[in-house]
Amino acid sequence: MNKRLRAAGITVLATAAAGALVALIIRDQITRHQRDLFSPRPLRRLAALGHMSRESASIDTIRVLRDFVAWEARKLLRERARAIVARMEEEVAEAGLRPGEVGA
């Protein structure tokens, strides 16, 4: 029984360490590629969307994201960009700009 408990503990510890390592690697990649919105690599585009979602709303950012939505082939990334655009359009509207000033 003691050997089983020890083996289970080591397995859990190794799994947790591997998970933490993978999380650090992914975080590092996202940090490096946070400005690659039109990259050929999906992870870089996801990182760029994360970066842009933290930016303050601007007309230029909304236009770039709309271009991205039209360009992006992956549904998940398109939907993420649409959600960011919707939030930014609300922020711009609250700031007092008319919706027509945001661009089509």
C-alpha positions as CSV (number, residue, x, y, z in Angstrom):
1,M,0.0,0.0,0.0
2,N,2.8,2.4,0.9
3,K,4.5,1.8,-2.5
4,R,1.2,2.5,-4.4
5,L,0.7,5.7,-2.5
6,R,4.2,6.8,-3.2
7,A,3.9,6.0,-6.9
8,A,0.6,7.8,-7.2
9,G,2.1,10.9,-5.4
10,I,5.1,10.9,-7.8
11,T,2.8,10.5,-10.8
12,V,0.6,13.4,-9.7
13,L,3.7,15.6,-9.0
14,A,5.2,14.8,-12.4
15,T,1.9,15.5,-14.2
16,A,1.5,18.8,-12.3
17,A,5.1,19.8,-13.2
18,A,4.6,18.9,-16.8
19,G,1.4,20.9,-16.9
20,A,3.1,23.9,-15.4
21,L,6.0,23.7,-17.9
22,V,3.6,23.5,-20.8
23,A,1.6,26.5,-19.5
24,L,4.9,28.6,-19.2
25,I,5.9,27.6,-22.7
26,I,2.5,28.6,-24.2
27,R,2.6,31.9,-22.2
28,D,6.0,32.7,-23.5
29,Q,4.9,32.1,-27.1
30,I,1.9,34.2,-26.7
31,T,4.0,37.1,-25.2
32,R,6.5,36.9,-28.1
33,H,3.8,36.9,-30.8
34,Q,1.2,39.2,-29.5
35,R,1.4,41.6,-32.4
36,D,1.2,39.0,-35.3
37,L,-2.5,39.4,-36.2
38,F,-2.0,38.4,-39.8
39,S,0.6,35.7,-39.2
40,P,0.2,32.3,-41.0
41,R,0.3,30.6,-37.6
42,P,-3.0,30.3,-35.6
43,L,-1.3,30.5,-32.2
44,R,0.3,33.8,-33.1
45,R,-3.0,35.2,-34.4
46,L,-4.7,34.1,-31.1
47,A,-1.9,35.9,-29.1
48,A,-2.4,39.0,-31.2
49,L,-6.2,38.9,-30.6
50,G,-5.5,38.6,-26.8
51,H,-3.2,41.6,-27.0
52,M,-5.7,43.7,-29.0
53,S,-8.5,42.8,-26.6
54,R,-6.6,44.6,-23.9
55,E,-6.1,47.7,-26.0
56,S,-8.4,50.7,-25.6
57,A,-11.1,51.0,-28.2
58,S,-10.2,53.1,-31.3
59,I,-11.6,53.5,-34.7
60,D,-8.4,52.2,-36.3
61,T,-8.3,49.1,-34.1
62,I,-11.9,48.3,-35.0
63,R,-11.2,48.7,-38.7
64,V,-8.1,46.3,-38.5
65,L,-10.2,43.8,-36.6
66,R,-12.9,43.9,-39.2
67,D,-10.3,43.3,-41.9
68,F,-9.1,40.4,-39.8
69,V,-12.6,38.9,-39.5
70,A,-13.0,39.1,-43.3
71,W,-9.5,37.5,-43.8
72,E,-9.5,34.8,-41.1
73,A,-10.4,31.2,-42.2
74,R,-10.7,29.7,-38.7
75,K,-14.2,30.1,-37.1
76,L,-12.9,30.2,-33.6
77,L,-10.5,33.1,-34.3
78,R,-13.2,35.0,-36.3
79,E,-15.7,34.7,-33.5
80,R,-13.1,35.9,-31.0
81,A,-12.4,38.9,-33.2
82,R,-16.1,39.7,-33.6
83,A,-16.6,39.7,-29.9
84,I,-13.7,42.1,-29.5
85,V,-15.1,44.4,-32.2
86,A,-18.5,44.4,-30.6
87,R,-17.0,45.4,-27.2
88,M,-14.9,48.1,-28.8
89,E,-17.9,49.4,-30.8
90,E,-19.8,49.7,-27.5
91,E,-16.9,51.6,-25.9
92,V,-16.7,54.0,-28.9
93,A,-20.5,54.6,-28.8
94,E,-20.3,55.3,-25.0
95,A,-17.5,57.8,-25.7
96,G,-19.9,59.8,-27.9
97,L,-18.9,58.9,-31.4
98,R,-21.6,58.1,-33.9
99,P,-21.7,54.5,-35.2
100,G,-21.2,55.8,-38.7
101,E,-17.8,57.3,-37.7
102,V,-16.4,53.8,-36.8
103,G,-16.4,52.7,-40.5
104,A,-18.1,50.0,-42.4
